[in-house]
Amino acid sequence: MHSLGRSLIAMGLVIALIGVVLTFAGKIPWLGRLPGDIYFKRNNFTFYFPLATSIIISVILSLILWLLRK
């Protein structure tokens, strides 16, 4: 039961951190506009794929989860 409690606390902290990031994401000017992000805009068609942003977020989340496991 002790490990279940720790897991729930860790998941709660991760969810809270994601909420804070989503709240302030619009105020971070470089988030979503990194050099590796793919953006095409034609007449009536827009394609946006945040490749570099996704990689950076993945690395940060992996690091956080690795630290929580230790």
Secondary structure, 3 states (H helix, E strand, C coil): CHHHHHHHHHHHHHHHHHHHHHHHHHHCCCCCCCCCCEEEECCCCEEEECHHHHHHHHHHHHHHHHHHHC
